[in-house]
Amino acid sequence: VLKYPTTKTVDVVDDYHGTKVADPYRWLEDDVRKTPAVAEWVEAQNKVTFAFLEQIPQREAIRKRLTDLW
C-alpha cells in the first residue's frame, strides 16, 4: 500500500465572470527552485514514486531495451 505524503491546501478562489472556482493546490504552482515548501513536497512525492518504480521486476529489462532502441 502506497502512503502518499499529506498535501496541504490553501484557501484560494478565483472569480471567472461570476463563477467561483476553488484552487486549493495553487501553492504547488510556485517554482520548486525558489519555494522550499514546494521543493519539500516534490521530494516527498519522489520518495514514494521511486520506491514503487524500483520494485518493478521488469525495470532493468525495460531500461536495456529502451537503451538498445535509442
N, CA, C and O atoms as a MOPAC input file, in Angstrom:
PM7 MOZYME 1SCF
protein

 N      0.84700 1    -1.17800 1     0.00000 1
 C      0.00000 1     0.00000 1     0.00000 1
 C      0.89300 1     1.24200 1     0.00000 1
 O      1.77800 1     1.39400 1     0.84100 1
 N      0.63800 1     2.10400 1    -0.94700 1
 C      1.40600 1     3.34600 1    -1.02200 1
 C      0.86700 1     4.34400 1    -0.01000 1
 O     -0.34300 1     4.48600 1     0.16500 1
 N      1.78400 1     5.02800 1     0.64800 1
 C      1.38100 1     6.05900 1     1.60600 1
 C      1.94400 1     7.39600 1     1.12200 1
 O      3.11400 1     7.72000 1     1.32500 1
 N      1.07600 1     8.14300 1     0.48500 1
 C      1.49000 1     9.43300 1    -0.04200 1
 C      1.57800 1    10.46600 1     1.06600 1
 O      0.81600 1    10.41300 1     2.03100 1
 N      2.50500 1    11.40700 1     0.93300 1
 C      2.60600 1    12.49300 1     1.91100 1
 C      1.33100 1    13.34600 1     1.89400 1
 O      0.65100 1    13.45400 1     0.87400 1
 N      1.03500 1    13.93100 1     3.01800 1
 C     -0.11000 1    14.83400 1     3.09400 1
 C      0.17700 1    16.07700 1     2.25100 1
 O      1.28200 1    16.61900 1     2.27700 1
 N     -0.81700 1    16.50900 1     1.51800 1
 C     -0.67900 1    17.71400 1     0.70900 1
 C     -1.56400 1    18.79300 1     1.30100 1
 O     -2.78400 1    18.64500 1     1.38000 1
 N     -0.93300 1    19.87800 1     1.71400 1
 C     -1.71900 1    20.96200 1     2.31200 1
 C     -2.57500 1    21.62600 1     1.24100 1
 O     -2.27800 1    21.55100 1     0.04800 1
 N     -3.62200 1    22.26400 1     1.68500 1
 C     -4.46100 1    23.04800 1     0.78400 1
 C     -4.51600 1    24.48000 1     1.29300 1
 O     -4.30200 1    24.74900 1     2.47500 1
 N     -4.80400 1    25.37600 1     0.38600 1
 C     -4.90300 1    26.79900 1     0.73200 1
 C     -6.27400 1    27.30800 1     0.29500 1
 O     -6.93900 1    26.70800 1    -0.55000 1
 N     -6.67200 1    28.40400 1     0.87600 1
 C     -7.98300 1    28.98500 1     0.58300 1
 C     -7.83900 1    30.02100 1    -0.52200 1
 O     -7.75000 1    31.22000 1    -0.25900 1
 N     -7.81500 1    29.53900 1    -1.77100 1
 C     -7.72200 1    30.42900 1    -2.92700 1
 C     -8.92900 1    30.16200 1    -3.81300 1
 O     -9.21100 1    29.01700 1    -4.16600 1
 N     -9.63700 1    31.22200 1    -4.16900 1
 C    -10.79800 1    31.10500 1    -5.04500 1
 C    -10.69400 1    32.19400 1    -6.09300 1
 O    -10.51300 1    33.36800 1    -5.77000 1
 N    -10.80800 1    31.79600 1    -7.35400 1
 C    -10.82900 1    32.75900 1    -8.45500 1
 C    -12.27800 1    32.98700 1    -8.86400 1
 O    -13.12700 1    32.10700 1    -8.72300 1
 N    -12.53900 1    34.17800 1    -9.37000 1
 C    -13.88800 1    34.51000 1    -9.83500 1
 C    -13.80400 1    34.74800 1   -11.33700 1
 O    -13.22200 1    35.73100 1   -11.79600 1
 N    -14.39300 1    33.83300 1   -12.08800 1
 C    -14.40300 1    33.93500 1   -13.54700 1
 C    -15.79300 1    34.35700 1   -13.99800 1
 O    -16.68500 1    33.52900 1   -14.18000 1
 N    -15.95500 1    35.65300 1   -14.17300 1
 C    -17.22400 1    36.21800 1   -14.64500 1
 C    -18.39500 1    35.75400 1   -13.79700 1
 O    -19.45100 1    35.39700 1   -14.32000 1
 N    -18.20200 1    35.76000 1   -12.48800 1
 C    -19.26600 1    35.40300 1   -11.57100 1
 C    -19.26600 1    33.94700 1   -11.13600 1
 O    -20.03000 1    33.56900 1   -10.24800 1
 N    -18.42500 1    33.12900 1   -11.74600 1
 C    -18.32400 1    31.72900 1   -11.34000 1
 C    -17.09500 1    31.56400 1   -10.47100 1
 O    -15.97500 1    31.81300 1   -10.91700 1
 N    -17.29700 1    31.14900 1    -9.24000 1
 C    -16.18100 1    30.98900 1    -8.31600 1
 C    -15.58900 1    29.59400 1    -8.46600 1
 O    -16.30300 1    28.59100 1    -8.45600 1
 N    -14.26700 1    29.55200 1    -8.60600 1
 C    -13.55100 1    28.29000 1    -8.79800 1
 C    -12.45100 1    28.18100 1    -7.74000 1
 O    -11.52900 1    28.99600 1    -7.70300 1
 N    -12.56000 1    27.17500 1    -6.89100 1
 C    -11.55400 1    26.96000 1    -5.85000 1
 C    -10.28100 1    26.38500 1    -6.47600 1
 O    -10.33900 1    25.58400 1    -7.40900 1
 N     -9.14400 1    26.80400 1    -5.94700 1
 C     -7.84500 1    26.30700 1    -6.41600 1
 C     -6.97500 1    26.02900 1    -5.18800 1
 O     -6.01500 1    26.75300 1    -4.92600 1
 N     -7.31600 1    24.96800 1    -4.43100 1
 C     -6.63600 1    24.71700 1    -3.16000 1
 C     -5.17400 1    24.30100 1    -3.29000 1
 O     -4.43400 1    24.32800 1    -2.30700 1
 N     -4.76000 1    23.92300 1    -4.47500 1
 C     -3.36800 1    23.49700 1    -4.66700 1
 C     -2.54500 1    24.53700 1    -5.42800 1
 O     -1.49600 1    24.21300 1    -5.98400 1
 N     -3.00800 1    25.75400 1    -5.45400 1
 C     -2.32500 1    26.83100 1    -6.17200 1
 C     -0.86600 1    26.97600 1    -5.73400 1
 O      0.00500 1    27.27900 1    -6.54900 1
 N     -0.60900 1    26.75900 1    -4.45700 1
 C      0.74800 1    26.93700 1    -3.93600 1
 C      1.74700 1    26.02100 1    -4.64000 1
 O      2.93800 1    26.33300 1    -4.67700 1
 N      1.29100 1    24.89500 1    -5.20000 1
 C      2.19800 1    23.97600 1    -5.89000 1
 C      2.64900 1    24.50600 1    -7.25100 1
 O      3.52700 1    23.92100 1    -7.88500 1
 N      2.05500 1    25.60700 1    -7.69900 1
 C      2.47300 1    26.22700 1    -8.95900 1
 C      3.73300 1    27.07100 1    -8.76900 1
 O      4.33900 1    27.49600 1    -9.75200 1
 N      4.12900 1    27.31600 1    -7.54100 1
 C      5.34200 1    28.09100 1    -7.28700 1
 C      6.56600 1    27.32800 1    -7.78900 1
 O      6.54300 1    26.10200 1    -7.89700 1
 N      7.61300 1    28.05200 1    -8.08800 1
 C      8.85600 1    27.47400 1    -8.60500 1
 C      9.53800 1    26.63100 1    -7.53900 1
 O      9.85600 1    27.11800 1    -6.45400 1
 N      9.75600 1    25.36800 1    -7.85700 1
 C     10.37100 1    24.43100 1    -6.91500 1
 C     11.77000 1    24.89900 1    -6.49800 1
 O     12.24000 1    24.56400 1    -5.41100 1
 N     12.42900 1    25.66900 1    -7.36100 1
 C     13.78000 1    26.15000 1    -7.05900 1
 C     13.77800 1    27.34600 1    -6.12100 1
 O     14.81300 1    27.70500 1    -5.56000 1
 N     12.60600 1    27.96400 1    -5.95200 1
 C     12.54000 1    29.17800 1    -5.14900 1
 C     11.65300 1    29.05800 1    -3.91500 1
 O     11.70100 1    29.91300 1    -3.03100 1
 N     10.85200 1    28.01400 1    -3.85000 1
 C      9.89800 1    27.87000 1    -2.75300 1
 C     10.18400 1    26.57500 1    -1.99800 1
 O      9.85600 1    25.49500 1    -2.49100 1
 N     10.78400 1    26.66000 1    -0.82200 1
 C     11.15800 1    25.46400 1    -0.06100 1
 C     10.00200 1    24.49200 1     0.18800 1
 O     10.20100 1    23.27700 1     0.15000 1
 N      8.80100 1    25.01000 1     0.44100 1
 C      7.65900 1    24.12000 1     0.71300 1
 C      7.33100 1    23.26900 1    -0.50400 1
 O      6.98500 1    22.09600 1    -0.36000 1
 N      7.43100 1    23.83600 1    -1.69200 1
 C      7.16400 1    23.07100 1    -2.91600 1
 C      8.28000 1    22.05500 1    -3.13600 1
 O      8.00900 1    20.91200 1    -3.50500 1
 N      9.51900 1    22.45400 1    -2.91600 1
 C     10.64500 1    21.53600 1    -3.07300 1
 C     10.51500 1    20.34900 1    -2.11400 1
 O     10.79200 1    19.21200 1    -2.49700 1
 N     10.10100 1    20.60200 1    -0.88600 1
 C      9.91800 1    19.52400 1     0.09700 1
 C      8.79300 1    18.58600 1    -0.32800 1
 O      8.90700 1    17.37000 1    -0.17700 1
 N      7.70400 1    19.15000 1    -0.85900 1
 C      6.58600 1    18.32900 1    -1.31800 1
 C      7.01700 1    17.43100 1    -2.48100 1
 O      6.69500 1    16.24400 1    -2.51200 1
 N      7.74800 1    18.01000 1    -3.43400 1
 C      8.22600 1    17.23500 1    -4.58600 1
 C      9.16300 1    16.12000 1    -4.11800 1
 O      9.06700 1    14.99100 1    -4.60000 1
 N     10.05200 1    16.42000 1    -3.20300 1
 C     10.97700 1    15.41300 1    -2.68100 1
 C     10.22100 1    14.26800 1    -2.00700 1
 O     10.55100 1    13.09900 1    -2.20800 1
 N      9.21700 1    14.60300 1    -1.21500 1
 C      8.42800 1    13.57800 1    -0.53200 1
 C      7.66000 1    12.71700 1    -1.53500 1
 O      7.58200 1    11.49900 1    -1.37500 1
 N      7.09700 1    13.34100 1    -2.56000 1
 C      6.37700 1    12.59100 1    -3.59700 1
 C      7.33900 1    11.68700 1    -4.36800 1
 O      7.00700 1    10.54500 1    -4.68800 1
 N      8.52400 1    12.20300 1    -4.66100 1
 C      9.51400 1    11.40800 1    -5.39800 1
 C      9.94900 1    10.17900 1    -4.60700 1
 O     10.19200 1     9.12700 1    -5.19900 1
 N     10.05200 1    10.28500 1    -3.30100 1
 C     10.42500 1     9.12900 1    -2.48600 1
 C      9.40700 1     8.00100 1    -2.66600 1
 O      9.77800 1     6.83800 1    -2.82700 1
 N      8.13900 1     8.35200 1    -2.63900 1
 C      7.08500 1     7.35100 1    -2.83000 1
 C      7.14700 1     6.77000 1    -4.24100 1
 O      7.09300 1     5.55400 1    -4.42400 1
 N      7.26100 1     7.64500 1    -5.22700 1
 C      7.26500 1     7.21900 1    -6.62600 1
 C      8.43900 1     6.30800 1    -6.93100 1
 O      8.25500 1     5.22500 1    -7.48700 1
 N      9.64200 1     6.73400 1    -6.57500 1
 C     10.82300 1     5.94400 1    -6.91800 1
 C     10.88900 1     4.63700 1    -6.14200 1
 O     11.39000 1     3.64000 1    -6.66200 1
 N     10.39600 1     4.62000 1    -4.91500 1
 C     10.34000 1     3.36800 1    -4.15500 1
 C      9.43800 1     2.36300 1    -4.86800 1
 O      9.74100 1     1.17100 1    -4.90400 1
 N      8.33700 1     2.84100 1    -5.43100 1
 C      7.42700 1     1.96700 1    -6.18300 1
 C      8.08000 1     1.49400 1    -7.47700 1
 O      8.06100 1     0.30400 1    -7.78900 1
 N      8.65900 1     2.43400 1    -8.23100 1
 C      9.25900 1     2.08900 1    -9.52600 1
 C     10.41100 1     1.09600 1    -9.37700 1
 O     10.59100 1     0.22000 1   -10.22300 1
 N     11.18200 1     1.23100 1    -8.31300 1
 C     12.32400 1     0.33800 1    -8.10300 1
 C     11.89700 1    -1.10900 1    -7.84400 1
 O     12.70900 1    -2.02600 1    -7.96800 1
 N     10.63900 1    -1.31400 1    -7.49000 1
 C     10.14200 1    -2.66400 1    -7.21300 1
 C      9.65300 1    -3.39000 1    -8.46000 1
 O      9.33600 1    -4.57700 1    -8.38400 1
 N      9.58300 1    -2.72500 1    -9.59000 1
 C      9.08500 1    -3.34200 1   -10.81600 1
 C     10.11400 1    -4.36100 1   -11.30400 1
 O     11.23800 1    -3.98400 1   -11.63700 1
 N      9.75500 1    -5.63500 1   -11.35300 1
 C     10.71800 1    -6.68600 1   -11.71000 1
 C     11.29900 1    -6.51900 1   -13.12300 1
 O     12.45400 1    -6.87500 1   -13.35800 1
 N     10.52500 1    -5.99300 1   -14.04400 1
 C     10.97000 1    -5.86500 1   -15.43400 1
 C     11.72800 1    -4.56800 1   -15.69800 1
 O     12.08900 1    -4.28100 1   -16.83900 1
 N     11.96500 1    -3.79500 1   -14.66500 1
 C     12.56200 1    -2.46900 1   -14.84400 1
 C     13.90000 1    -2.51900 1   -15.59700 1
 O     14.10700 1    -1.73300 1   -16.52300 1
 N     14.79100 1    -3.40700 1   -15.22600 1
 C     16.09700 1    -3.47100 1   -15.88900 1
 C     15.95900 1    -3.91100 1   -17.33600 1
 O     16.65100 1    -3.38800 1   -18.21000 1
 N     15.07800 1    -4.86000 1   -17.60200 1
 C     14.85600 1    -5.30800 1   -18.97800 1
 C     14.28100 1    -4.17300 1   -19.83100 1
 O     14.65800 1    -4.00900 1   -20.99100 1
 N     13.38100 1    -3.40400 1   -19.25600 1
 C     12.80700 1    -2.25500 1   -19.97900 1
 C     13.88500 1    -1.21800 1   -20.24200 1
 O     13.97300 1    -0.67900 1   -21.34500 1
 N     14.70400 1    -0.93600 1   -19.24000 1
 C     15.79000 1     0.04000 1   -19.39700 1
 C     16.75500 1    -0.40100 1   -20.50800 1
 O     17.16500 1     0.40200 1   -21.34600 1
 N     17.10600 1    -1.69400 1   -20.49400 1
 C     18.03400 1    -2.19800 1   -21.50600 1
 C     17.42400 1    -2.09300 1   -22.89400 1
 O     18.09100 1    -1.67400 1   -23.84000 1
 N     16.15300 1    -2.47300 1   -23.01800 1
 C     15.50300 1    -2.42700 1   -24.33400 1
 C     15.40600 1    -0.99400 1   -24.84700 1
 O     15.66400 1    -0.73800 1   -26.02300 1
 N     15.04300 1    -0.07600 1   -23.98800 1
 C     14.95600 1     1.32500 1   -24.39900 1
 C     16.32400 1     1.87800 1   -24.78800 1
 O     16.44300 1     2.64300 1   -25.74500 1
 N     17.35300 1     1.48600 1   -24.04100 1
 C     18.72200 1     1.91900 1   -24.36400 1
 C     19.14100 1     1.36400 1   -25.71000 1
 O     19.73400 1     2.08100 1   -26.51600 1
 N     18.83900 1     0.08500 1   -25.97100 1
 C     19.17200 1    -0.52900 1   -27.26100 1
 C     18.46400 1     0.20000 1   -28.40400 1
 O     19.06700 1     0.45900 1   -29.44600 1
 N     17.20700 1     0.52300 1   -28.21200 1
 C     16.44300 1     1.21900 1   -29.25700 1
 C     16.94000 1     2.63200 1   -29.50000 1
 O     16.91700 1     3.13500 1   -30.62300 1
 N     17.37900 1     3.24500 1   -28.44900 1
 C     17.85800 1     4.61800 1   -28.55600 1
 C     19.15100 1     4.64800 1   -29.29900 1
 O     19.72400 1     5.71900 1   -29.49800 1

